[in-house]
C-alpha cells in the first residue's frame, strides 16, 4: 500500500486530509494502519490517536469532508462485531482519551473519557466503595466507549439494569465536528436521556462517544454463588423461571449448556451475611430436586470462556423469551446434531444467550442460516458476532423489523454522508 503522503497521491488531492490531521495534534499520532488494524477483512489506511475530544471532533470533521469512512476504536476487543464496513479509511482511536474526569462519590456518579478501560475505572471507584454495576467481556481492555457502543452490560444486568439504565450523560463527536452533550451529573437529572440511550448499542454509527457519565452503586459486602445441576433442559428452565418469579434479590442468573453434561444453573446473591443465609434457604427450596454442586465466582466468566480458541468457531448472541430457552436449546441441538456441529451456550435469566458453534465453516454456516429464521419466527433474534475466516459471508444482524425505517432515518440525521462505520450496522446502516 502506498504511503498516504506519497507523490502518487499528492496529485490527486488525497494527501491534504492527512496533512490536516497531522496539523491537529502532531505527526507522531497519525500512523499507517497495519495488519493488526484489520476490520473483519477490510484494511484501513491510517490510525489517528487524538489526546482531547476537541482534537477528535476536528479529525472527524476532516475525514467527513474528505468522504472517508471512519471506524471508531477503543480497546479493540469487539472490532470484529457487526458486518464488514463498506469502506474504512481511518481508525479514530480513543486510546489517549483515558481519564477518569470526576468521581462525585457523594452523588453516586462518575464521568470518564471514552478510552478509559473498565478495569481502571472500577479500580478508581473501588477506593470509595463504589462501582458501575456492569461486568462486560475483557474488562482489562474494554473501554467506556466500547462497551456503550456494543451495549455489553454483562450478567449484572438482571439486577441493576442494562447500560441504557446506568448511563445518565454523554458527549459525542458528530461527523460535522460538533461536540454534542446530553444528560447531567446527578442521578435525579432527567433531561437529555435520549442521546445517551440512542448511542448505546449503535456500534459507533451515529457519533463517536468521547465521555460518559454513569450512576454508581455501592460495592457489595458479600457475594455468594450457587450452582445446581438440572436433570434436563426443561428442568433448568423451570429453576430459572422459579427464581425470576420469586422475591429473591439475585444479581446473577444463568444456565450453562455443555455437550455431554447436565445443564448447570448458576445464581448469585449480594448483601449482608444474614440476608444471604435467608436467600440461600429459599433458593434451595425453589431448585429442588436439582442437585447442588460445588461452585465459585469463576462461573460468571462462562460467557467469556466461549471465546477461547475461537479461530475455528462461530460465536452468536440470541434473544428469546425466558420461558422459551429450553425450546430454543432443543432447536440448536437438533440443527447442530444433524450437521455434526459441537455447540455450547450460556443463557441469562433475561432470555439473552451466547452460543458457540464449532465444526467446518460450511456446517457452521448451515446451522446459523437455519437457526436465525426459526428464532425470528418465534419473536427472537440471532446476531453473529464472530465467524471463522473460511466461512462464507452471513449478515451479522438479521432482520431489522419494523424499527428499521426509524433507525435509517436517525442515521441520516446524525451522519448524512455515512462516514461512521458505514455498512456495519443493521440493514447495512
Secondary structure, DSSP 8 states (H G I E B T S, - for coil): ---TTSHHHHTTTTHHHHHHHHHHH-GGGEEE--GGG-BTTB--SEEEE-SSHHHHHHHHHHHHHHT--EEEESSSTTTTSSS--S---EEEE-TT---EEEEEGGGTEEEEETT-BHHHHHHHHHTTTEE-S---TTTTT-BHHHHHHHT---TTHHHH--HHHHEEEEEEE-TTS-EEEEE-SSTT--TTHHHHHHHTTSTTSS-EEEEEEEE-EE--SEEEEEEEE-SSHHHHHHHHHHHHHSS--EEEEEEEEETTS--EEEEEEEE-HHHHHHHHHHHHHHHTTSEEE---GGGGGHHHHTTTTGGGEEEEEEE--GGGHHHHHHHHHHHHHHTT-EEEEEEETTSEEEEEEES-HHHHHHHHHHHHHHHHHTT-EEEEEE--TTS----SS---GGGHHHHHHHHHHH-TT--BSTT-SGGG-
